[in-house]
Amino acid sequence: MPRRAPLPVDVEPSVMKWLIDSSGWTSEELAKRLKTSSRNMARIESGAKKPTLRQLEELSKIFERPLAAFLLSEPRAEKPLPKDYRWLT
């Protein structure tokens, strides 16, 4: 069966930046996981290049977020992390 051409997907750059920043992964680590260059990852993050559907599927697994999160028109406000009330003894 012939291999299909990659399907580019429009992702709002602010949404992509928000998802990357909130994931805790660096751009270099993500580039390695996606088997692409750091330059391409930076272009995807800035919106200069559209990510492929395969890349978004992989990112959704890495970020543990639904694929639909990449299709938002703007970043969502997240609840602040809870305070840690543990004590060292």
N, C-alpha and C positions, 0 to 999 in steps of 0.2 A: 504494500500500500504506500503511495507517495506521501512524503512528509508535507504537512500543511505549513503555509507561511505564518509567521508570528502575527498575532492580532494585537495591534497597539490600542491602549485604552487611555482615554482622557482622564487625568486625575488632577484635581485642584492642587497646586503646589503647596499651599498652606496646610492642606489636609495631609499630604505626604510628609511634610516636615513635622507636623504634630504627631503623626503615627510613629515616625522614626524616633523623635525626641522622647516620646512617652514609652517607647519599647525598652530603652536601656541599651540598645545595640549601637555600635558606631557604624559610620558609613563604610569603613574599610571591612569590618566584619560582615556586613550585609553584602558587600560586593563579592567577598569570597564565597559566601553561601549561595549567591545567585550565579556564581561562575561568570562574573563580568568584571570589568576594571573599575577602580576607584573613581576614575574620571567619568565613566558612564553612570555610576551610582550618583555622583554629584550632579550630573546633568538631569537625571531622573528627579532627584530631590528638588532642584531649582525649577523644574518644569520645562527645561529646554528640550528634553527628550521624553517621549511617552513610554511608560513601561508596558511590557507585553502582558497578556492575560496569564501566561505561565508564571511570569515573575510575580504578579500580584497574588496568584494562588500560593506561591511559595512564601511570600511575605506574610500573607494572612496566617499561615501555619506558624511561622517564626514568631510573629507578634501575638499569636493566640487571639486574633480578632476576626470577625466575619469579613468575608470578601466585600460585602456591602459598605464597610467602613471606608473603603478607598473611593467610593462613589459619592460621598457626602459633598455638599456644596461649600461647607465651611467646617472647621474643627469644632467638636463638641466640647463644652465646658465639663471638666471632670471634677468629681468630688475630691477634696483634699485628703491626703493619706491620714489615717488615724494616728494619734499620738501613741507612742510606746510607753506603757506604764510599768514595764518590768523593772525589777530592782536587782542589782548585783549584790550577792551576799558573800 
